[in-house]
Every structure is written in structure tokens, then in C-alpha cells.
């Protein structure tokens, strides 16, 4: 019979391995939704279904306990997609804190990105996304957002700023009335 302390370690190892396998599957599914041009193929050469975990994939960063995927960066690869499966990717990568996909040919909507609860940085600049930017308020950890040069740049509704009261509109203004001679 194995000593009692070995059982929790074995369970942790099995859980970590299962999570890593699920993340490999999620990233490969994400890649399969993309059209990868020949020039970008070498970048994805490390994305292998036989990998024990995705931490060695180009553009993927991992961290924390269990070495979970915390970042995905595919800048300027000219990959394309009519629709990016953000919701599926985010659901499968619960520790994803940085998502950077600038300067590609990605289209469709980005509403599924709100499923990335841990997201702190989101860069989707210079793509062809063609829908309004959804309400990102559920992303409470989001600190950096770059959506510059999107095809349709319609921001989600922001809270209304308080309107100045009528009595405050002239307060503090100096009226310069000069005499004409």
C-alpha cells in the first residue's frame, strides 16, 4: 500500500495532465478555425497534438500552479478567419490573461471574448472584425484594450457622465470684456 501523502500528489499530477491535454485540444481547435498562410506555417510548427502540454507552443505563455495557459499572442501572422471562436477558446483556457491577435485578417464578431473572465490584456488591432465592440464590463480584470483600426468601431455603451448643472456652467469663467476705442 502506498503511503498516504503520495495519493494527493498523484491526484494533482493526473488533474494537471488532464487540464494540459484539454488546453492543447482547445488551442488546436482554435488553430483549425484559422486559415494559416504558408508564411505563418513555421510559427505553428510547435503546435503538436502529441504535446504533453501547450506551454512549448509558439505564441503561448504559461504560468501559475499547474502551468496553465495565461497568454496567447499571434501578432502579424496574416492568419484569417471569418469567425473566431472566442467563447470556446475562453471557456477552455480559464487562466487566459493576455490575448493578442493584432495585424491579422480576422473577421466576424468579438462578443465571445467576454467569456475570458481572467483577461487583463486584449489586443485585436488591425483586423477586420465587423461588429460592435460588446459590453466588456464583465471583464473586471481587463486593464489594456487595443481595438484600433477595426472595420466597425462602435463602442459598447458607457455609463453616462453626470451633466453639469445649469448654475455650474458659468461658475469659474472669467468674462473678458474689452473696451473698443
Secondary structure, 3 states (H helix, E strand, C coil): CCCHHHHHHHHHHHHHHHHHHHHHHHHHHHHHCCECCHHHCCHHHHCCCCCCCHHHCCCEEEECCCCEEEEEECCCCCCEECCCCHHHHHHHCCCCCEEECCCCEEEECCHHHHHCCCCCEEECCCCEECCCCCCCCCCCCCCEEECCCCCCCCCCCCCCCCCCCHHHCCCCCCCCCCCCC
